[in-house]
Amino acid sequence: MKKIINWKSIIIWVKKNKFILLSLILFLLVRTFILLNPPADYLGVPREGYSDVTHFYEGYANMWWYGLTPYLEHLFEYPPAAIPLIALPLAVDLAGVGFYYLNYRVQIFLIELVIYFFILKTLKKTFSNPFQRYASIIFYNLAPIIANGFWYDGIDLAFSGSLILALISYLFLNKQKFIHKVVFWSLFWLSVAIKFVTFPLFFLFFIIKNKNFKKSFKEEFIALVTGFLIIWAVPLAVFRSSLSVALFFHAKRPLHASSFPAFIIYTINHFTNSEVFRNLEWFGPLTQKALFLSFIFLGVTTVLVSFWAIMKKIKDKQINPYTLMLKTSLIYLLAFMMTSKIISPPFHIWTTLLLTVFPYKNRKTQFAFLLLGLWTLILNTTNIVKLPETIMIYPFTWQYLRHILRFPPLILIAFLMMKKQEKFIKS
């Protein structure tokens, strides 16, 4: 009688794919916990947490269902690729499956499942050392436990996932094939169509990807335009100039409480008492000046990051474009977070994905960066570290110290990333 199951072959396959299997098991365990423990009301169980999904997204989806057009008939803060992300859970709900909040979170989970598969492939390719592979995977699976209140309750995972997939596609696909270049640019422009934040990176990626401008400039430019049209052609045709409403929305937003400029205003206001804090936002004469300076500093830091990336490209002929694009993305996003008037806790999901896939040159370097990444998540997405409101140094409290500690790791990660912290990867 022939054996129905070849156990020897199964054991060999399991051993060969041990990293993938263990990583998937850990992922599913953690995500099951996340899905069953959301921050907002769930299955009639009241919860104290906050969710953009229940406060904003569901309202937007219902407005569209009843005929209001985004940008044209109401203010909408996100670019057009956010529309299907927000609308689909309601369509599924109305079809008799689940309810909006659950459907939205499951949708983001399914998107992350795709992202995670490619993260595993990337770690397997870039790290021959099993310790470094598992360190990144443990970090990536610790992150949502810490940031549970935001992981599936926004569009930040879809946004940063699009950017990561664009970079990973460069690592795996044939750099010479036109269609593969289009894939890269389509994924990149998708990230811009979810959040405008990555728009300045298109110029830097265009320069970094081209090793020989004379030979590849024209084809790369055509691929860039083709990828742009794949993602943006329909929204531009439908909404046209009305898309500027989203930019207008952000231009008029007040100073958000968790931003670094707001922290400066908070500090000064201890002495001036000239500013007003309302609904997690600052208002007042000094705040208006801070808003203007924030805009200037954001522009200056973007130029400085661009200059650094171009000089790095010129001086370091051996650096892999994938690595340089990763470094540039991380430094730029950290600079954005430090200078922008808006910094929300979910923004730290962006850096989490980038820190996970970065090809660190050794375990010590990797451990330092991942530790800094956990530091930012703990202080910015949780209340695990909550100090008393007693006086530390008049008129500042111990809780004020906690706010101070939110920013050094962001600066440190950016500063250290400018140095040669990566292993050599062949182009």
C-alpha positions in Angstrom: 0.0 0.0 0.0 1.4 3.3 -1.1 2.0 6.0 1.5 -0.6 8.8 1.1 1.5 11.3 3.0 5.2 11.7 2.5 6.1 12.8 6.0 9.8 13.0 5.2 9.2 15.5 2.4 6.9 17.6 4.7 9.5 17.7 7.4 12.2 18.8 4.9 9.8 21.5 3.6 9.0 22.7 7.1 12.6 23.0 8.0 13.4 24.8 4.8 10.5 27.3 5.4 10.8 27.5 9.2 11.3 31.2 9.2 8.2 31.9 7.0 6.0 29.5 9.0 7.0 30.8 12.5 6.7 34.4 11.3 3.2 33.7 9.9 2.1 32.0 13.1 3.3 34.9 15.2 1.6 37.4 12.8 -1.8 35.6 13.0 -1.7 35.3 16.8 -0.9 39.0 17.2 -3.4 40.1 14.6 -6.1 38.0 16.1 -5.5 39.7 19.4 -5.6 43.2 17.7 -8.8 42.4 15.8 -10.6 41.2 18.9 -9.4 44.1 21.0 -10.2 47.3 19.1 -10.1 50.8 20.7 -13.7 51.8 19.8 -17.1 50.3 20.6 -17.3 46.7 19.3 -20.2 44.3 19.2 -22.0 46.4 21.7 -19.1 46.4 24.2 -18.3 50.0 25.2 -14.6 51.0 25.1 -12.8 54.2 26.1 -10.5 54.4 23.1 -10.6 56.7 20.1 -10.8 55.7 16.4 -10.8 57.8 13.2 -12.8 55.0 11.6 -15.9 55.6 13.9 -15.4 59.4 14.3 -14.7 60.3 10.6 -14.5 57.5 8.0 -17.9 56.0 8.6 -19.5 59.5 8.4 -17.7 60.2 5.1 -18.8 56.8 3.7 -22.4 57.6 4.6 -22.3 61.1 3.0 -21.1 59.5 -0.2 -23.8 56.9 -0.1 -26.4 59.6 0.2 -25.1 61.5 -2.8 -22.5 64.1 -1.5 -19.4 64.2 -3.7 -16.0 64.5 -1.9 -14.1 67.7 -2.6 -17.0 69.1 -4.6 -19.7 69.2 -1.9 -17.8 68.8 1.3 -14.3 69.1 2.7 -12.3 65.9 2.5 -8.7 65.8 3.9 -7.3 62.8 2.1 -6.2 62.3 -1.6 -8.5 60.2 -3.9 -7.0 56.7 -3.2 -8.4 57.0 0.3 -12.0 57.1 -1.0 -12.3 53.4 -2.0 -10.6 52.4 1.3 -13.2 54.4 3.2 -16.2 53.5 1.0 -15.7 49.7 0.6 -16.4 48.7 4.2 -19.9 50.4 3.9 -20.6 48.6 0.6 -19.8 45.3 2.3 -21.9 46.3 5.3 -24.9 47.2 3.1 -24.5 43.9 1.3 -25.3 42.2 4.6 -21.8 41.3 5.7 -20.5 42.5 9.1 -20.7 46.2 10.0 -18.6 49.2 9.0 -16.1 49.3 11.9 -15.3 45.6 11.7 -15.2 45.6 7.9 -12.8 48.5 7.8 -10.4 46.8 10.3 -10.5 43.5 8.4 -9.8 45.4 5.2 -6.6 46.9 6.6 -5.7 43.5 8.0 -5.9 41.9 4.6 -3.8 44.7 3.1 -1.2 44.2 5.8 -1.2 40.4 5.1 0.1 41.2 1.6 2.6 43.7 3.0 3.8 41.1 5.5 4.4 38.5 2.9 6.7 40.8 1.0 8.4 41.9 4.2 9.3 38.2 4.9 10.7 37.8 1.4 12.8 40.9 1.9 14.2 39.9 5.2 15.0 36.4 3.9 16.9 38.1 1.0 18.7 40.8 2.9 19.6 38.9 6.1 21.6 35.7 6.0 21.8 35.8 9.8 18.7 34.1 11.3 19.0 36.3 14.5 18.6 39.5 12.4 15.6 38.1 10.5 13.8 37.1 13.7 14.7 40.4 15.5 13.0 42.4 12.7 9.9 40.1 12.8 9.6 40.3 16.6 9.9 44.1 16.4 7.2 44.3 13.7 4.9 42.1 15.7 5.5 43.9 19.0 4.6 47.2 17.3 0.9 46.6 16.8 0.5 45.3 20.4 2.0 48.6 21.6 0.1 50.8 19.1 -3.1 48.7 19.2 -5.3 51.9 19.4 -4.1 53.0 15.9 -2.8 50.0 13.9 -6.0 49.1 12.1 -7.9 52.3 12.9 -6.6 54.6 10.1 -5.1 54.7 6.6 -1.5 54.9 7.7 -0.7 51.2 7.3 -2.1 51.3 3.7 -0.1 54.5 3.0 3.3 53.3 4.4 2.6 49.8 3.0 2.4 51.3 -0.6 5.7 53.0 -0.1 7.4 49.8 1.3 6.0 47.7 -1.6 7.4 50.2 -4.1 10.8 49.9 -2.6 10.6 46.1 -2.2 9.6 45.8 -5.9 12.8 47.6 -6.9 14.7 45.0 -4.8 13.1 42.0 -6.5 12.1 43.0 -10.0 14.3 43.4 -13.0 15.6 47.0 -13.0 16.0 47.1 -16.7 12.4 46.0 -17.7 10.1 48.9 -18.5 7.0 47.2 -17.0 8.9 46.6 -13.7 9.7 50.3 -13.6 6.1 51.1 -14.1 5.2 48.8 -11.1 7.6 50.7 -8.9 6.2 54.1 -9.9 2.6 52.9 -9.7 3.1 51.8 -6.1 4.9 55.0 -5.2 2.1 57.2 -6.7 -0.4 55.1 -4.8 1.2 56.1 -1.6 0.9 59.8 -2.7 -2.7 59.1 -3.6 -3.4 57.9 0.0 -1.4 60.7 1.7 0.3 63.6 -0.1 3.3 63.3 2.3 5.5 61.3 0.0 5.2 63.6 -3.0 8.6 65.3 -2.6 10.3 61.8 -2.8 9.5 61.3 -6.4 12.3 63.6 -7.6 14.8 61.9 -5.3 13.8 58.4 -6.2 14.0 59.4 -9.9 17.6 60.5 -9.4 18.6 57.6 -7.1 17.2 54.9 -9.4 19.1 56.1 -12.5 22.6 54.9 -12.6 23.2 56.2 -16.1 21.1 59.2 -17.0 22.1 59.2 -20.6 20.9 55.7 -21.2 17.9 55.4 -18.8 16.6 58.9 -18.3 13.9 58.8 -21.1 12.6 55.3 -20.2 12.6 56.1 -16.5 10.7 59.3 -17.0 8.1 57.6 -19.2 7.7 54.9 -16.6 7.2 57.6 -13.9 4.5 59.3 -16.0 2.9 56.0 -16.8 2.7 55.0 -13.2 1.3 58.4 -12.3 -1.4 58.1 -14.9 -2.4 54.6 -13.8 -3.1 55.9 -10.3 -4.1 59.5 -10.9 -5.7 59.7 -14.3 -9.2 58.7 -13.2 -9.3 61.0 -10.0 -7.9 63.9 -12.1 -10.6 63.3 -14.8 -13.4 63.1 -12.2 -12.5 65.7 -9.7 -10.1 68.0 -11.6 -9.1 71.1 -9.7 -11.4 70.2 -6.8 -8.7 67.9 -5.5 -7.0 71.1 -4.3 -9.7 71.1 -1.5 -7.6 68.5 0.4 -4.6 70.8 0.2 -6.7 73.7 1.3 -8.0 71.6 4.2 -4.4 71.0 5.5 -3.3 74.5 4.9 -6.0 75.8 7.2 -5.6 73.2 10.0 -4.5 74.6 13.4 -1.4 73.5 15.3 -1.9 70.0 16.6 -1.1 69.3 20.2 1.3 66.4 19.7 3.6 68.2 17.1 7.0 69.5 18.0 6.1 73.2 17.2 3.1 72.7 19.6 5.5 71.5 22.2 7.5 74.7 21.9 4.3 76.8 22.2 3.3 74.7 25.2 6.6 75.5 26.8 6.5 79.2 26.1 2.9 79.5 27.2 3.9 78.5 30.7 5.4 82.0 31.0 3.2 84.0 28.6 -0.3 82.5 29.1 -1.1 84.0 25.8 -2.3 80.9 23.9 -5.5 78.9 24.1 -5.6 75.1 24.0 -8.9 73.6 22.7 -9.8 70.3 21.2 -6.2 69.1 21.0 -5.2 72.2 19.1 -3.4 75.5 19.9 -4.6 79.0 19.1 -3.2 82.4 19.7 -0.7 85.1 18.5 2.4 82.9 19.1 0.7 79.9 17.6 0.2 81.8 14.4 3.9 82.6 14.2 4.7 79.0 14.9 2.5 77.9 12.1 4.4 80.1 9.7 7.8 79.0 11.0 6.7 75.3 10.8 5.9 75.7 7.1 9.4 77.3 6.5 11.2 74.7 8.5 9.3 71.9 6.7 10.5 73.3 3.3 14.1 73.8 4.5 14.4 70.3 6.0 13.0 68.8 2.8 15.6 70.7 0.8 18.4 69.6 3.2 17.3 65.9 3.0 17.2 66.2 -0.8 20.7 67.7 -0.8 22.0 64.9 1.5 20.4 62.1 -0.7 21.9 63.5 -3.9 25.3 64.0 -2.4 25.2 60.4 -1.0 24.3 59.2 -4.5 27.2 61.0 -6.0 29.8 60.1 -3.4 28.9 56.5 -2.6 29.0 54.7 -5.9 28.6 51.3 -4.2 25.4 52.0 -2.3 22.4 50.0 -3.5 19.6 52.3 -4.7 17.2 50.3 -2.7 19.1 51.0 0.5 19.5 54.7 -0.3 15.8 55.1 -1.1 15.0 53.4 2.3 17.4 55.7 4.1 16.1 58.8 2.3 12.4 57.9 3.0 13.1 57.3 6.7 15.1 60.5 7.1 12.5 62.6 5.2 9.5 61.2 7.1 11.2 61.8 10.4 12.1 65.4 9.3 8.4 65.8 8.3 7.2 64.6 11.7 9.6 66.9 13.5 8.7 70.1 11.6 5.1 69.6 10.5 2.2 71.3 12.4 0.4 67.9 12.4 1.8 64.8 13.9 -0.6 62.1 14.9 0.3 58.9 16.8 -0.4 56.7 13.7 2.4 58.5 11.9 4.8 56.3 13.8 3.5 53.3 11.8 5.4 54.7 8.8 8.8 54.5 10.5 7.9 51.1 12.0 7.7 49.5 8.5 10.8 51.2 7.2 12.8 50.2 10.3 11.6 46.6 9.9 13.0 46.0 6.4 16.2 48.1 6.7 19.3 45.9 6.0 21.4 46.7 9.1 25.1 45.9 8.9 25.2 44.0 12.2 23.1 42.9 15.2 24.3 45.7 17.5 23.2 48.4 15.0 19.9 46.7 14.4 19.2 46.4 18.1 19.9 50.1 18.6 17.5 51.2 15.8 14.7 48.8 16.8 15.0 49.9 20.4 14.6 53.5 19.4 11.6 52.5 17.2 9.9 50.9 20.3 10.7 54.0 22.3 8.8 56.2 19.9 5.8 53.8 19.8 5.6 53.5 23.6 5.7 57.3 24.2 3.6 58.4 21.2 0.9 55.7 20.9 0.3 54.6 24.5 0.0 55.9 28.0 2.2 53.1 29.4 4.6 55.8 30.7 2.4 58.2 32.5 4.2 60.5 35.0 2.5 62.5 37.7 1.5 66.1 37.2 3.6 67.2 40.2 6.3 69.9 39.8 9.6 68.9 38.4 11.2 72.3 37.9 8.9 75.2 38.3 6.6 75.6 36.4 7.1 72.3 34.6 5.7 68.9 35.7 7.1 65.4 35.4 4.5 64.8 32.7 6.2 67.6 30.8 9.4 65.5 30.9 7.6 62.7 29.3 6.6 65.0 26.4 10.3 66.0 26.0 11.3 62.4 25.7 9.0 61.8 22.7 11.3 63.7 20.3 15.0 62.7 20.9 14.5 59.2 19.4 13.2 60.7 16.2 16.2 63.0 15.8 18.6 60.2 16.8 17.2 57.7 14.2 17.5 60.3 11.5 21.0 61.4 12.5 22.3 57.8 12.8 20.6 56.8 9.6 22.8 59.4 7.7 25.8 57.3 8.7 26.8 54.0 7.1 24.5 51.7 9.1 23.7 49.2 6.4 25.2 46.0 5.1 26.4 45.9 1.5 23.7 44.6 -1.0 24.6 44.0 -4.6 22.7 46.2 -7.0 
